[in-house]
Amino acid sequence: MFARLAFVALAAVAVATAACSAPAPRMPITSFAQLKTPLPYPYDEKADANAAVGAAKARARAQHKLLMIDLGGNWCPDCRILAGAIEVQPLKAFVETHYVIVTVDVGRFDKNLDIPARYGIKGRLDGVPSLLIVDPRSDRLVDAGHIAALADARSMSPQALADWLARWTH
């Protein structure tokens, strides 16, 4: 009985989240093989991640946008696919309208792990890219339980990736 109630409650939250999210843009590509190559190296391995996250959070708060903390590494093909897909119009414009993005290099799961720990993610990440979608006004994680959903981005379609990013907007 409890499991059934929990499922119903979770389904209601999913429907409510989808109902108030912005519609995803229609992607002009149908496969990630259509992305411009070489794929970008989005993570600055020498950056001060804490300072970058703090500055991005302040920009997101001032601009009334969500903060997207992209945790990953340049060695990760799914991280590079995500970065390449975000550069495709109209997804790029959509992301710029709704998010301030900051990339954080987590090395081989051994760097900057204090950043996800601030949002309750302790220990090893379940995969990368891991996206922390944060409401900068409350500093709360919006996509709790879903942060590693794009860790296998290459198995998704470009439209599914766009739909996932739209899911958290309001």
Summary of the structure (lengths in Angstrom):
residues: 170
radius of gyration: 15.9
end to end distance: 32.7
largest distance: 51.6
contacts: 501
relative contact order: 0.21
helix: 42%
strand: 13%
